[in-house]
Amino acid sequence: MAATTTEFVNDAKVMSKGQVTIPKNVREALGIDVGDRVTFIVDGTDIRIMNSAVYAMKRLQEQMMGEAEKAGFTSEDDIAEWITKSRREDDAP
């Protein structure tokens, strides 16, 4: 599945306590709903806002990159075999 790129510009007014209402089209693009958290990524003068859950998953994926190969898994079959073996060990008396 190809990644969808949405590009638009929107602005919002900063209120006296530093609060900003995230415009509806931005919330929709980020998959943010009431009660969700957002993460601000600041790089110099550039700022990105991400859904915090998406950001956490992205960071985890980055941290785990290459770990399967280090553990000796070179294919999905290797992983399936390991899962099957682990389940057999869990079910053993």
C-alpha positions in Angstrom: 0.0 0.0 0.0 1.5 3.3 -1.0 1.7 6.1 1.5 -0.7 9.0 1.0 0.8 12.4 1.1 -1.5 15.2 2.2 -0.2 18.7 1.9 -1.9 21.9 2.9 -1.2 25.0 4.9 -3.4 26.2 7.9 -2.9 28.6 10.7 -4.2 29.1 14.2 -4.1 31.9 16.7 -2.1 31.5 19.9 -4.2 32.4 22.9 -3.0 34.2 26.1 -2.0 30.9 27.9 -0.1 29.6 24.8 -3.0 27.4 23.7 -3.8 26.7 20.1 -6.8 25.0 18.6 -5.7 22.4 16.1 -7.8 23.0 13.0 -10.2 20.2 12.1 -8.5 19.3 8.8 -5.2 19.0 10.6 -6.7 16.8 13.3 -8.3 14.6 10.6 -5.0 14.3 8.7 -3.2 13.3 11.9 -5.9 10.9 13.1 -6.3 12.9 16.3 -9.5 12.7 18.3 -10.7 14.2 21.5 -8.5 13.1 24.4 -5.6 12.1 22.2 -2.1 13.4 22.8 0.1 15.1 20.3 3.9 15.2 20.1 5.8 18.3 18.9 9.1 17.5 17.1 11.3 20.7 17.0 14.2 20.8 14.5 15.6 24.3 14.5 12.8 26.5 13.4 10.8 23.6 11.8 8.2 22.0 13.9 6.2 18.8 13.2 3.1 17.7 15.1 2.3 14.0 15.3 -0.3 11.8 16.9 1.7 10.6 20.0 0.6 7.0 19.5 1.9 7.1 16.0 5.1 8.8 17.1 5.7 6.2 19.8 5.2 3.3 17.3 7.5 5.0 14.8 10.3 5.3 17.5 9.9 1.7 18.5 10.2 0.5 14.9 13.3 2.6 14.5 14.8 1.2 17.7 14.0 -2.4 16.7 15.4 -2.1 13.2 17.8 -4.9 12.6 17.1 -6.8 15.8 15.4 -9.7 14.1 18.5 -10.3 12.0 20.7 -10.1 15.1 18.5 -12.8 16.7 19.0 -15.0 13.6 15.6 -14.5 12.0 16.1 -14.1 8.3 12.6 -14.8 7.0 8.9 -14.9 8.1 9.2 -18.7 8.2 11.9 -18.4 10.8 9.7 -16.3 13.0 6.7 -18.6 12.5 8.8 -21.6 13.4 10.0 -19.8 16.6 6.4 -18.9 17.6 5.3 -22.5 17.1 8.2 -23.8 19.1 7.6 -21.3 21.9 3.9 -22.3 22.1 4.8 -26.0 22.3 7.2 -25.2 25.2 4.5 -23.1 27.0 2.0 -26.0 26.6 4.5 -28.7 27.9 3.7 -30.0 31.4 
